[in-house]
């Protein structure tokens, strides 16, 4: 495997793990980037740009190779980027985390939702993980249709009393709050207030000018037993995904059928729960900018906002994912469901592979993107191998 890029002295274990992902864990095309104290210490990429890319017997590329700057859809890792929009609005005094959502979005108060707070949206405690009337793919591409559907929806549980992953509805809840407070779509706001100022290659709503950088994604299977890693889910989790009436299936079926993630129209839409597109370097740079300055760019979070982002809001059995999860305000926290670097780490995985997080105590910011989606939801073996490589380097 030809691996491109650089690693700083001492971070060789990350490169070793990256190579092994291709040799043992079925990786097709991927990149990983790591910052430490605002300085990039890992920047690696390999494989093909498209998941179905192959090589001829003579080694000639049959499809484009992954290059520096190749981007991929990162699925729910988008949520960590989108959460920063609400937290920055709060930091600027434009949004009260303890105010009812209906204070900014009056139509939302329908069907008994007056007690849902902004804080509940960020911590997956709003009680709105499903849509009784799922959206079609075409309807989902219109952010106003999604917001209208959430506003009509009745609660599944009393807000603030329990938590369950809002897999798709999170995006419409958050996106409409940004629109009501700022008058701008969440994708535009992220581009102008986050990605642009810090110089991060990430988008929620892919511009046409960047489309050629994005590879095709698809499902992959790790060969054999993935090097002995345990990947079989618990029976309760399997049953929840198999049961059409479960909260698990209904939460992930809020768009039915789910859109083709390689469709240019889907990539160009603004769905801040699922369709962010990023380079590994852009994702790592974003997280590095939450906790410090990078290349003269702004530090996004004040110490107070950083503390709020990673203070535990939800913990224990997740009513949707059917495992124990931990959430701060918009971010998953280090734990068994989604291990990051250490106890103070915060970030967000994307279903099937991608991962971004920061660990303020060590100064580490991490980004991993892949074109090959596995069956994992929160803790992909490839991403975890890279995290262990970072841990070995510290």
N, C-alpha and C positions, 0 to 999 in steps of 0.2 A: 504494500500500500504506500503510495506516494503522499506524504503529508507535507503540506505547505504552511509557511508561517514561522513564528518564532516563540520561544519560551525563554524567560529570564532564568539566570542561574538559580538552581534550587527548585524550580518548578517542573523539572523533568518528569516527575510522576504523573503529571497531567497529560503530557504527551504520550507516555507509555499506556495510560488508560484509554486515550483517544484511539491509538493504534489498535489496541485489543478490542475496542468496540466494533471495528471493522472486521477483525479476524475471527471473533468469537460470537459477537452479539448481533450480527446481521445488519450492521449499519451500511447504508448505501451512499449517502451524502450528508455531510454535517459540518458544523463549525462550533468552536468553543472559544470564548474570550474571558479573561479574568483581569480585573484591576485590583491593585493593592495601594491604598492611600493615594488614590487618584492617578496612579501610574499603571499603564497596561503592562502586565507581566506574562500573559498568555494570549496568543492570537493564532489559532490553528484552523485549517480547513482541509478537507479531502473528499474524494469520491466524485460522484456525478451530480450535476445541478438538478436533474430530474430523477425521481425515485426509480423509474423504469429504465434509466440509462444503463447501458452495458458497454463492454469493450470487446472488440474482435479478438480472435485468437492471437493475432500479432501484436496485441496491446494498443492498437489504434482506437482512439475514442470513438464510440458509436453515437454518443450524444455529448453535449457540452460538459466539460468538467466544472466542478464547483470552483469558483474564483473568489478572491477577496472581494467582498461586497455583494456576494450572492445572498439573497434574502429568502425567507420561507414564512409561511403562515404559522403562527405560534399558538393557535387555539386559545385556551384559557389563560395562558401566560399574559394575554391581553389585559386581563382583569387587574393585574398589578399596575400596569401603565394607566389604565382608566381610573383606578382608585386615586392616583396622585392628583387627578383633576379636581375631584371633590375636596381632597385635603388641602390643596393649594387655594381653592376658593374660600375654605374655612380660614386658612392662614391669613388671607387678605381681608378678612372681615366681611365677606360677602355671603357666607353660608353658615348657619348655626347647626352644628351636628346634633344638638338636642331639640331642634325644632321639628314639628310634624312635617312630613313630606308635603301634606296638603297646604301648608302655609305658602309654599312656592308653586304648587301645582294643584289648584283648587279641584279640578275634575277627579283627582286621585282619591278624594275622600269618599267616593261612592262605595257602596257595598260594605260599609262599616270599617273603613280603613283610616279613620281619623287619628288613631293612636300609633300609626306607623311613623317612627322617627327616622331622620336621615341616618343616624347612627345604626339603626336596625338594618338599613339597606347595605351598608358597608360590612357589617358583621354577619350577614346571612341569617338575621333574626326577624326579618320582616314578615315571615309567614306567607310568602308569595312565590314559591318555587315552581309553580305549574300554571298552565293556562287550560281552563276547561274547554276552550275552543282553540286548538292549536292553529298557528299561522301556516299558510303555505309558503314555500320558498320565495315566490314573487312578493307576497305580502310582507315577509320578513325583511326584504331589502329596503322597505320604506320605514324609516325610524319612527314616523308618526303613527303608523299602523300598530307597531309594537307597543308604543306608549299608550295608545288608546285601549289596546287589549288588556294591558296590565291595570289600567285605571278601572276597567269594568270588572276585573277579577275579584272574587271573594277570597277572604283569608282562609288558609289551611290551618293555622294555629294563631293564638293570641300573640300579637307582636311583642318581642322581647322576652318571651317565656321559654323559647327553645330555639335551636338553630338547625338549619338544613341547607345544603348547598344550592344556591339559586343559579343553576348552570347557565341558563339562557335569559331568564327574566332580569337578572342582575344588570345586564347591558341596557335594557330599555329603562329600568328604574334610574340608573346612574346617568344615562344619556339624556333623559328628559329633564332631570334636575339641572344638569349643566346648561341645557338650552333655556330653561326657564330663568335661571339666574343670570346668564351672560348674553342670551340672544343668539348664541352661536351653536352650531352642531358640535358634538363632542370631538369628532375627528378633526375638525378645523381648529378647535381650541387646543387639542393636544399638539397639533402641528405647530401652532403659533406660540404657544406658551411653554411647551415642554421640549419637544423634539428639536425644534429650531434653535432655541437659545443654548441647549447643551450640546448640539451637534450630533444627535443620535439618529441613526438610520432606522426609524420605526414609524409605522403609519397605521392609523385606524381609518381605513378608507384609502386604498392605494391609488396614488395619482397615475394617470396614464403614462406620464413620462418615466415612471419607475418600473413599469410592468415587465420590461424585458429582463430585469434583474432577478425575478422571482421564479424559482423552480417548481416543477410539478411535484405534488406530494401524494402519498398513498400508503396502504397498509404493508407492513413487513412482519415476518415471523423470525424470531431468533432461532438459529439452528440448534438441534438437540435440546439439551436442558439448560441452554444459556450459561454454560460453565458452572452448573450446579446451583445457580441462584434460584431461590424459591419464588415462583411466580403464580402458583395456583391460588385463586382467591378463596376466601372462606365460603362455605355453602350458603350462608345467609346473604352474602353479597351476590353470588351467582343467582340465587332465587329472586332477589330484588330486581336485577336487570332482566330476568326472564318473564317477570309478571307484568303484563300490560297495565294492571290497575295500581301498581306500586307507585309511591312518590318518586322513586328512582327513575323508572321508565317514563313517567309523565313529565318529570322535570327536563329530561333530555329530549323529550318529544314535543316541546313547546313550539318547535318548527317541525312540521311533518309533511313530506319526508325531508330529511336534512339536506341542505343544498350541497351541490358539488363544490368542494373547496378550491378546485382548480378553475372554476368558472370566473372569467374576468368580471362579470357583473357582481358576483359575490365578493370578490376581492376589493372592488371599488366601493362597495357599500360601507356604512359605518355601523358595525355591530360590536360595541366595546366589551362584550363578554367573550367573543369567540374568534373574530376575524382579523386581529392585529397581525401585521407582517413586519418582520424585523430581521436584521443581521444579528449574529451572535455578539458582535462588537457593539452594535447599537443597543441591544438589551443590557449588556454589561455596563455600558457607559451611562445609560439611564439610571441604573441602580447606584452606580458610583456617584452620580450627581445628586441623588437623594441624600447622601450622607457626607458629601464633601465637594470641593471644587475639582474639576477635571479640565486640564488644558486652558485655564483662564476663564472657563465658563462658570455660570452661577451655581451655588449650592441651592438646591430646590427646597429642602425641608429645613426649617429652623429646628433647634433641639426640642422644642415643645411639640412640634408636629411629628417629628421622628419618634418621640416617646409615645405619642398617641397612636401612631400607625402600628407599633409593635406591642402595645399593651393588650393583654388577653381580654377579648370581649366574649368569645364563644369557645367552649371546650367540652369534649365528651362525645357521646354517641350522636352522630350526624343523621338526621331523619331522612336525608336523601342518599348520601353516599354509603350509609349503613356501616361505617367504621368510625373510630374516634378521630375527630379533627379539631384543630385549634385555629382560630382566626383572631387577628387584631382588627383594625379598621381598614378593610379592603385587602388585607394581605393574609395569606396563610403563615402560620408561625411554625418554627421547628418542632417536629414531633414525629411519632411513628408513621403517620399517614403520609407525611411529606418531609422527610429528613433534609435539612439544609446543612449548614456547616456546624452550628453550635446553638446553644440555648437562646441567644439574642438575635438569631437570624430571622429575617422576614422576606417574603417574596411570593412567587406564584408559579406553579407548574402549569403546563398545557397538556391536555389529555393526549396520551400517546407518545410523549417525549420531551418537548421543549421545557426549559426551566430558566428563570431569572430570579436572583435574590441578592440581598446585601447582608453582611455581617459587620455591623459598626465596630464591634470590639476588636476585630482583627484587621479592619480596613478593607475587607474583601468584597468585591462586587463581581457577580458571575452571570454569564449568559451562554446558553446552549440552544442551538436550533438544528433541526433535522428535517429531511424530506421523507423519512420513513416512520410512519405512525404505528406503534405497537398497541397491544390490548390494554396497556396500563392506563390508569386514570390519574394518579398523583405521584407515584414514585417509580419512574422508569429506570430499569437497570443500567442503561447507558449513561443517563444523567447522573445517577448515583455513583457509578464508577468514576466519573470525572470529579465529583465532589470529594470522594475519598482521595483522589489524586491531589486535590488542593489541600486537603487536611494533612496529607503526608508531607507536603511542602512547607508547612508552617512550623 
